[in-house]
Every structure is written in structure tokens, then in C-alpha cells.
């Protein structure tokens, strides 16, 4: 089965999640609605990571296979990326254009874009391979000029 490009998946999900989030805000307030959405998206990201780990060659994950997954996230020009380093131990890059952020803004969901996408980035690893860790200082959705992704593999 061919994977749907991630930007397409996120846009379809946002069409459903947006109205649900608005109703949650109306019923329980923005802070609680954001916390609920954050928890749900994080759980979904971990589950998705586990699904991809099961598809890894021989069921064994690696940084090399993790790097290959980025083709899904960047498909259809979703991200303009400057790769700084890609090895068996690290995957460092900057996103200089994020169509995820642009899409959420166009949909009127820019305020929760970080919940819909950004918080998935490191959380996905918890399901895929907990030895892969993400450090990120800034994101475009938070108003920065670029997103800094610094993945590292911590064996043991």
C-alpha cells in the first residue's frame, strides 16, 4: 500500500479536528481543549511510530531508515529543508519553508498548528525507536525564520 503524503493526511485531519477543537474550546475552555488535543495527538504520533517500526526491514529500526521516512514528510514540497548532517548517529536539518504551517494558517488553525504537527516530530520517535531523540530550539509555527531539527541516536 502506498503511503499518503503526510501534508495531505494532516490537512484532511485538520478539517475534522478544527471543528472538534472549536467545540471543545466552547465547552471546556481553550487551555483544557489544547491539553486534550495535545495528549490525543501525541498518543496518535506514538502509535504511528510503532506502525512504521513494524514495517522497518526485518522489524529493526535504524537512523538510516528513519531518515528515509522523511520523504513522506517532505513529499509534494511540504518542507524546504537544508540538511546539515545525516549519518547513522545524527540527522540534523533546518526547515526553511513549512507548508504545514502555511496550510494551518490558511485554514484558520495557525494557533493550534504546533499541536497538530510540531509536537508529533519527537513523539513519533517514542513509538518508532525510543533511542532516537529530537532537540529543537525553534519552529516556524512559533514565529521563527526556520525550524531546527536535531535528531540523535542514543544507543544502549
Secondary structure as a PSIPRED ss2 file (coil, helix, strand):
# PSIPRED VFORMAT (PSIPRED V4.0)

   1 X C   1.000  0.000  0.000
   2 X C   1.000  0.000  0.000
   3 X C   1.000  0.000  0.000
   4 X C   1.000  0.000  0.000
   5 X C   1.000  0.000  0.000
   6 X H   0.000  1.000  0.000
   7 X H   0.000  1.000  0.000
   8 X H   0.000  1.000  0.000
   9 X H   0.000  1.000  0.000
  10 X H   0.000  1.000  0.000
  11 X H   0.000  1.000  0.000
  12 X H   0.000  1.000  0.000
  13 X H   0.000  1.000  0.000
  14 X H   0.000  1.000  0.000
  15 X H   0.000  1.000  0.000
  16 X H   0.000  1.000  0.000
  17 X H   0.000  1.000  0.000
  18 X H   0.000  1.000  0.000
  19 X H   0.000  1.000  0.000
  20 X H   0.000  1.000  0.000
  21 X H   0.000  1.000  0.000
  22 X H   0.000  1.000  0.000
  23 X H   0.000  1.000  0.000
  24 X H   0.000  1.000  0.000
  25 X H   0.000  1.000  0.000
  26 X H   0.000  1.000  0.000
  27 X H   0.000  1.000  0.000
  28 X H   0.000  1.000  0.000
  29 X C   1.000  0.000  0.000
  30 X H   0.000  1.000  0.000
  31 X H   0.000  1.000  0.000
  32 X H   0.000  1.000  0.000
  33 X H   0.000  1.000  0.000
  34 X H   0.000  1.000  0.000
  35 X H   0.000  1.000  0.000
  36 X H   0.000  1.000  0.000
  37 X H   0.000  1.000  0.000
  38 X H   0.000  1.000  0.000
  39 X H   0.000  1.000  0.000
  40 X H   0.000  1.000  0.000
  41 X H   0.000  1.000  0.000
  42 X H   0.000  1.000  0.000
  43 X H   0.000  1.000  0.000
  44 X H   0.000  1.000  0.000
  45 X H   0.000  1.000  0.000
  46 X H   0.000  1.000  0.000
  47 X H   0.000  1.000  0.000
  48 X H   0.000  1.000  0.000
  49 X H   0.000  1.000  0.000
  50 X H   0.000  1.000  0.000
  51 X H   0.000  1.000  0.000
  52 X H   0.000  1.000  0.000
  53 X H   0.000  1.000  0.000
  54 X H   0.000  1.000  0.000
  55 X H   0.000  1.000  0.000
  56 X C   1.000  0.000  0.000
  57 X H   0.000  1.000  0.000
  58 X H   0.000  1.000  0.000
  59 X H   0.000  1.000  0.000
  60 X C   1.000  0.000  0.000
  61 X C   1.000  0.000  0.000
  62 X C   1.000  0.000  0.000
  63 X H   0.000  1.000  0.000
  64 X H   0.000  1.000  0.000
  65 X H   0.000  1.000  0.000
  66 X H   0.000  1.000  0.000
  67 X H   0.000  1.000  0.000
  68 X H   0.000  1.000  0.000
  69 X H   0.000  1.000  0.000
  70 X H   0.000  1.000  0.000
  71 X H   0.000  1.000  0.000
  72 X H   0.000  1.000  0.000
  73 X H   0.000  1.000  0.000
  74 X H   0.000  1.000  0.000
  75 X H   0.000  1.000  0.000
  76 X H   0.000  1.000  0.000
  77 X H   0.000  1.000  0.000
  78 X C   1.000  0.000  0.000
  79 X E   0.000  0.000  1.000
  80 X E   0.000  0.000  1.000
  81 X E   0.000  0.000  1.000
  82 X E   0.000  0.000  1.000
  83 X E   0.000  0.000  1.000
  84 X E   0.000  0.000  1.000
  85 X E   0.000  0.000  1.000
  86 X E   0.000  0.000  1.000
  87 X C   1.000  0.000  0.000
  88 X C   1.000  0.000  0.000
  89 X C   1.000  0.000  0.000
  90 X E   0.000  0.000  1.000
  91 X E   0.000  0.000  1.000
  92 X E   0.000  0.000  1.000
  93 X E   0.000  0.000  1.000
  94 X E   0.000  0.000  1.000
  95 X E   0.000  0.000  1.000
  96 X E   0.000  0.000  1.000
  97 X E   0.000  0.000  1.000
  98 X E   0.000  0.000  1.000
  99 X H   0.000  1.000  0.000
 100 X H   0.000  1.000  0.000
 101 X H   0.000  1.000  0.000
 102 X H   0.000  1.000  0.000
 103 X H   0.000  1.000  0.000
 104 X H   0.000  1.000  0.000
 105 X H   0.000  1.000  0.000
 106 X H   0.000  1.000  0.000
 107 X C   1.000  0.000  0.000
 108 X C   1.000  0.000  0.000
 109 X C   1.000  0.000  0.000
 110 X H   0.000  1.000  0.000
 111 X H   0.000  1.000  0.000
 112 X H   0.000  1.000  0.000
 113 X H   0.000  1.000  0.000
 114 X H   0.000  1.000  0.000
 115 X H   0.000  1.000  0.000
 116 X H   0.000  1.000  0.000
 117 X H   0.000  1.000  0.000
 118 X H   0.000  1.000  0.000
 119 X C   1.000  0.000  0.000
 120 X H   0.000  1.000  0.000
 121 X H   0.000  1.000  0.000
 122 X H   0.000  1.000  0.000
 123 X H   0.000  1.000  0.000
 124 X H   0.000  1.000  0.000
 125 X H   0.000  1.000  0.000
 126 X H   0.000  1.000  0.000
 127 X H   0.000  1.000  0.000
 128 X H   0.000  1.000  0.000
 129 X C   1.000  0.000  0.000
 130 X C   1.000  0.000  0.000
 131 X C   1.000  0.000  0.000
 132 X E   0.000  0.000  1.000
 133 X E   0.000  0.000  1.000
 134 X E   0.000  0.000  1.000
 135 X E   0.000  0.000  1.000
 136 X C   1.000  0.000  0.000
 137 X C   1.000  0.000  0.000
 138 X C   1.000  0.000  0.000
 139 X C   1.000  0.000  0.000
 140 X H   0.000  1.000  0.000
 141 X H   0.000  1.000  0.000
 142 X H   0.000  1.000  0.000
 143 X C   1.000  0.000  0.000
 144 X C   1.000  0.000  0.000
 145 X C   1.000  0.000  0.000
 146 X C   1.000  0.000  0.000
 147 X E   0.000  0.000  1.000
 148 X E   0.000  0.000  1.000
 149 X E   0.000  0.000  1.000
 150 X E   0.000  0.000  1.000
 151 X E   0.000  0.000  1.000
 152 X E   0.000  0.000  1.000
 153 X E   0.000  0.000  1.000
 154 X C   1.000  0.000  0.000
 155 X C   1.000  0.000  0.000
 156 X C   1.000  0.000  0.000
